[in-house]
């Protein structure tokens, strides 16, 4: 029977299917290691060549058999192999050796495995790409002919505010008060498009890579280092080319006027977030730079409040930062990021610049602008999560972004400060990912960005590390009659393919970052003993999930046979068999969102790093005890 789409939604069905055939195979290589030979030293051979079992780094794939006489040498290495065939009557596919990555357990080797497994380009930049860079290299000076065509803003108190250790500085800001009481505010973005000309070799390479990939302790750049860390980076006390958004804002942060211009700036200071915060809090400092940051901070608070009033969401993630031993480079601590007012200051003005530029390019190029959209939450997931919260006394209204934002603000639990953050983390899991698209491929209602609650949004502020921003810079320049658009930017089909590739590359970069965080978490807990504080996040028929608030680590704890029996009896008394809100483990009864003690154990099994979470016992405060 044909099931209509409306039936699927109304009956809450999960569509299923069966693989009928494979039209095209995904040609890719696999990272991993050879399984150690047994003590007898006997291995299968064909025509005098050993057949060894290769175990892929990705545990979803089966072992692969390869021919090699270098088994003893390769046993200590992470290697790359290619798949040749998988016969119908064979248990394992057959492949061949391609290359050595490095020694097993070496941090650099493990980082390369993560990058390769997520299809991140790690090869060096070609000669053709490097030939696109200025001949003068680090000694590059802005040509006099270029100075004549730009707005000179080197006299302004411009500064950048970034995370510690940031070398690829995309953005800088300034603010001063006008005679009429309003504010002149500028967001200055590295003018990458000056060095990366459309359809050049370096442009094609950037279009191929699409994004800089950040691992915990490694950065893989989209562009050569000469640009990312020097000529484009808005470092302090050097002249830099910029593309600037310039506003006149009134006392309530309303836009009176907005202009865009190619500029020359000279940043007075490259701050870290904490350094800028300390400057604002320093009562003895009376510098113009401090006053500029204070003006920006006051305006940012009003911009943020307006966004929240319009329905912008304030979500949360489990992203953490690591501290490392200077000699071994192993992680010594894991924690959530500390946020300052200056974090929000920068975020608000980057959002304002992106929104302003989006409106400009859509106005001039309604059918081939590059925007970023964000759809409403996944219906099934948000509905299920809302039901869980409703059962424990909280209402999650997701009828609109404004309703959801208000609900999240209202959900609080006495004596449990982590609860609201946890609800925001779990709500984030229900969200669709934001994506790039060309306006030729969508109707105006689809332009809307749900999370930011704004009708138009794009990415303009990070061209050093995102190719989408480079495209937007070109669109903005063309809208100002500074430059013309290339064929790729005017061809709807090609632009759609570019957006599709950027979405894929960004998704893989995000997964690679997560894998790097998981690997470093594994290293951190390898030598750590003792119980840890965790919170129950969901429950199934075979176990329950927890999150460790301090580390952002998540894991599942499986029920043993006795627990399974106890929980079947407990669930049989429940009116809703699909919704499990309480469980029994080791004789203790818990409910969802209870705080528990757990033990973390790590192990290496067939080269696959596993983090296991074991239940230890109750914490003093639990929702069950409170009841």
Secondary structure, DSSP 8 states (H G I E B T S, - for coil): ----HHHHHHTT----------SS----EEEEEE----TT----EETTEEEEEEEESSTTS--EEEE-S-HHHHTTEEEEEEEEE--TT-SSEEEEEEEEEEETT-HHHHHHHHHHHTT---S---HHHHTTS-TTGGG----HHHHHTSEE-TTS--EEEE-TT--S--EEEEEEE-TTS-EEEEEEEE-HHHHS-TTSHHHHHHHHH-B-EEETTEEE-SS-HHIIIIISS--BTSEEEEEEEEEEE-TT--EEEEEEEEEEEEBSEEEEHHHHHHHHH-TT---HHHHHHHHHHHHHHHHHHHHHHHT--------EEEEE-TTT--EEEEEE----HHHHHHHHHHHHHHHHHHHHHHHH-TTT-EEEEB----HHHHHHHHHHHHHTT-----SSHHHHHHHHHH---TT-THHHHHHHHHHHHTS---EEEEGGGS-GGGG-BTTTTBS-----S-TTTBHHHHHHHHHHHHHTTSS---HHHH-HHHHHHHHHHHHHHHHHHHHHHHHHHHHHHHHHHHT--SEEEEEEEEE-SSEEEEEETTTTEEEEEE--HHHHHHHHHHHHT-S-SS---EEEETTEEEETT-EEEEEEEEEEETTEEEEEEEEEEE-S--HHHH-
